[in-house]
């Protein structure tokens, strides 16, 4: 699998030619999730689809340097993929923790986005609260082992500790007026009707006047087994905001960061 330049190194899978579309997976998943769920095969005839393993996942670097996992630094790692591939802009689809990374792109690198689709994230509250406070990583892993063993059965200790670093940054999410949709980048919200975050996503879309599409799934199945109609709606949204059909090679001011 190709690796990005610089630090941290991210691995990614890719196919197709044309405008760049980057797909960002959820916690404990990998870039190949977008190949397995049918998204890539729908987009790749029209776009250059790139699906990275986010930091600490798959074949990407599994650092325990917590600073690398901040929202801004993870967003920068996605910008560096654009730089490596010679694209000035990309359309981005982020789901769950991938949507959290997408929010980082919106807040810090919006000029690099044609459009963005954000799914499976509670924009109002971030991770859920428990009687002991915000959901902890150990609680999350215990729940995941029971409800999604396919995501946890083969996880190594190294990968688990990297996921902990990632999760600890997710726990810090706090909605502020300044950090939620601060610019005019075209945004589409995507959620499954049975997702516990669904009501919050609807409220967010209504408050900010954003378009939203609703699938039939819960938090996990909406990504692992999405409706074909949802995939095609997302495709139409992204295509409607693509200014060109070819990559643009350029010298980026972010290249050396």
C-alpha positions, 0 to 999 in steps of 0.5 A: 500500500502507498505511504504518505511522505513526512511524519506521521506516515499514513497508508492508503488505498486508491483507485480511479482517475479524476477529481480527488475524493478522500474517504475517512473511516471510523475508529477501529476501521481501515481505509479499505472499509470504503472498498468493502461497502461499495462506496469506492466502486461507485465513485471511482469511474468518475473520481480519484478515490483515496481511502487512508488508514487514519493515524493508528489504524491499519498499515499507518503509523501507530505512534504513541505521541499524543500530539500527533492525534489532535484534530488539527494535526490529523487534518494536516495529515490529510492535507499532506495526502493532497500535496503528495498526489498533486491536488490543490483541493479535494472532496471529503467524506468522513464518517464517525471519527472520520467526520471529526477529522473532517471538522478539523479540515473545515476549521483549519484548511477549508480552502483545500475543500471542494465540499465535505460530507459528515456522517455518524457524528454527534455535533452537539455533544461529541462522544456520549456521556455516562454516569462517570463522565464522557465515555472512556476508551475502556468502556468503548472497547468493552462495548465494541467487543460485544457488538462489533467483534469483527472490529476488535478480534484481531487488534494488536496491543500496539494498535489498541494503544494507538486507538486509545490515543486517538480516542482520548482526542475525541473525548476532548471535543466541545462544540463552540460557535467558532468551531462548527461550520465556520465558513461557506464550504458546501456541507452535507450531513449523513446519518442512519435513522437508527443511529443514537446520534441521529436526532443530534445530526438532524438538529445540527442540520436544521440549525445551520441550514444544511442538507441531510440524507438519511439512511436506514442503518444504525451507527455501524451498519450505515457505513458497513452496509449503506443504502445504494440510494445514499451512496448515489445521493452523496455522489450527486452532492460531491459532483455538483461541487467539483470545479474541474475533472483533473488534478492540479499540480502545485507548490503547497505552502503546507508541503513542508509542515 
